[in-house]
Amino acid sequence: MEVSGPEDDPFLSQLHQVQCPRVPADDACRAHQLSAAGPHRAGERAKGPSPPGAKRRRLSESSALKQPATPTAAESSEGEGEEGDDGGETERHCDADAADTAFGTGGGSRAHPRALAAEEIRQMLEGKPLADKMRPDTLQDYIGQSRAVGQETLLRPLLETNEIPSLILWGPPGCGKTTLAHIIANNSKKHSIRFVTLSATNAKTNDVRDVIKQAQNEKSFFKRKTILFIDEIHRFNKSQQDTFLPHVECGTLTLIGATTENPSFQVNAALLSRCRVIVLEKLPVEAMVTILMRAINSLGIHVLDSSRPGDPLSHSSNSSSEPSVFIEDKAVDTLAYLSDGDARTGLNGLQLAVLARLSSRKMFCKKSGQTYSPSRVLITENDVKEGLQRSHILYDRAGEEHYNCISALHKAMRGSDQNASLYWLARMLEGGEDPLYVARRLVRFASEDIGLADPSALTQAVAAYQGCHFIGMPECEVLLAQCVVYFARAPKSIEVYSAYNNVKACLRNHQGPLPPVPLHLRNAPTRLMKDLGYGKGYKYNPMYSEPVEQEYLPEELRGVDFFKQRRC
Ligand SMILES: Nc1ncnc2c1ncn2[C@@H]1O[C@H](COP(=O)(O)OP(=O)(O)OP(=O)(O)O)[C@@H](O)[C@H]1O
């Protein structure tokens, strides 16, 4: 669903009206590659040491699941970041790479895949997180999000023809923002468009400038477009966002920003007006099941139908002498449900559950002195719950835990318990909570609970908020810790907060029309108003050396003290 975007336009009409900022043509710059110290590339892979040949051979035997990556020569030589950018190298295999090739196939159905041996599955799960390995390369494998990129949307044909406008992808964690950018990167490769990735958590302004310079050179010398993907764009400050604004405007760059934060507050208005905002939603349970099943099928794990009686492990025959792995169907459903629309959480929870179960099988064999393994392994609902807990630190950023923990933090500070305050803060931050969410609550706390007992608390809280905005996690955690301890130790007063609530209650409970503003308190900028008695009898306080007797409330509220009473 698109919630905003340039009127009528499609995106490119403004480009003709804007004079591009100039950067001297510089061949060295063109040759400049985004180095290790600089921006990351989309789909960059960790290169590990080559594994023993035997291991490689075992993995390559699962050829039915293989999907080789074949980048073009130009892409390989430039090294511009897409999946498979190192595909031309012959001796590059490592566990993760070899295992990668086994992923990406297999639909989301619960049909039984070819059974793989437990050891094979364990090897496939080692290395990169399962969520990364399962990242789809094509829109066909991109599940859910039909309101944003479905067949009926305006964006879909643009994505399919690679006419990509500047976009802000806004949605909760793990819903597919980076994945959509990755799919666009994949398509761009086919259309000779450069795709460069920066993460706002660690990119510096100079990195942005480098990307811009290179984009300008590519455009002027090779007529080649550049798409710049900025993950967590909300973490860029205003001046960083300003750096690329004119280049987006003149078409040197197509910007794709991803954010979990409301872009109306976190992205410069000028930049926002040049981008389409695509709202991605939490993945529904059915979509989660499809995504999990795609992984389960790719791993060659069997799903057991719990409605069928008998010993589930004796149902399936396995031609291999190696054991094979099964998962209860209700475990899949539970995982889909508990992941709360976050596919990364679901996939990584699945990975931990399978790995934990496979390792405990080995331990069992060692302890019992058996020289053989139990022939079958079953992943149960409890296993996935444990897997989820470990990968998610029992913290659900979007659900109840989010509100429970912030409430506990608020109450601990109110109760002046500095230890508990720090504990709840760390629980949230370690669980992946947005530091700005916590900082906003601290701003509120400063006035609600400390108030005029220490007015500088509000300054502290606003400073902590801004500091978090500037530097982001993990550096900003100590700012929040400092502020939380300051608040736990501070004197408390709810005087202003209660008085203001009394005023609100007074307004809400008022029967009939609200009393008029007394004439003497009204301003009288025109003769007519003066003639009507506006401002008449008003005593201008600075003119008096003694306290002035004057009423400031409406007549009917005379004598009310909101600081003493609960209701008027
Ligand atoms: N719509 C989807 N279809 C298929 N797989 C998905 C989808 N969304 C997410 N995934 C899976 O979940 C993983 C994490 O998703 P992704 O990195 O795109 O999330 P994100 O929205 O960018 O999250 P964050 O804000 O935390 O970076 C992907 O690697 C992919 O395996």
The ligand as a Gaussian input file, in Angstrom:
#p B3LYP/6-31G(d) Opt

LIG

0 1
 N        7.947000     -11.502000       2.155000
 C        8.883000     -12.456000       2.356000
 N        8.876000     -13.580000       1.607000
 C        9.809000     -14.538000       1.819000
 N       10.775000     -14.464000       2.758000
 C       10.817000     -13.374000       3.537000
 C        9.880000     -12.312000       3.367000
 N       10.154000     -11.362000       4.266000
 C       11.203000     -11.770000       4.960000
 N       11.617000     -12.990000       4.528000
 C       12.712000     -13.787000       5.110000
 O       13.068000     -13.169000       6.342000
 C       14.429000     -12.741000       6.325000
 C       14.512000     -11.376000       6.955000
 O       13.796000     -10.458000       6.141000
 P       14.356000      -9.008000       5.792000
 O       15.831000      -8.927000       6.056000
 O       13.896000      -8.637000       4.437000
 O       13.593000      -8.165000       6.873000
 P       13.552000      -6.605000       7.084000
 O       12.142000      -6.165000       6.924000
 O       14.570000      -5.918000       6.224000
 O       13.930000      -6.538000       8.616000
 P       14.816000      -5.500000       9.466000
 O       14.029000      -4.236000       9.577000
 O       14.946000      -6.166000      10.802000
 O       16.127000      -5.354000       8.749000
 C       14.863000     -12.772000       4.868000
 O       16.211000     -13.129000       4.765000
 C       13.961000     -13.828000       4.257000
 O       14.542000     -15.090000       4.396000

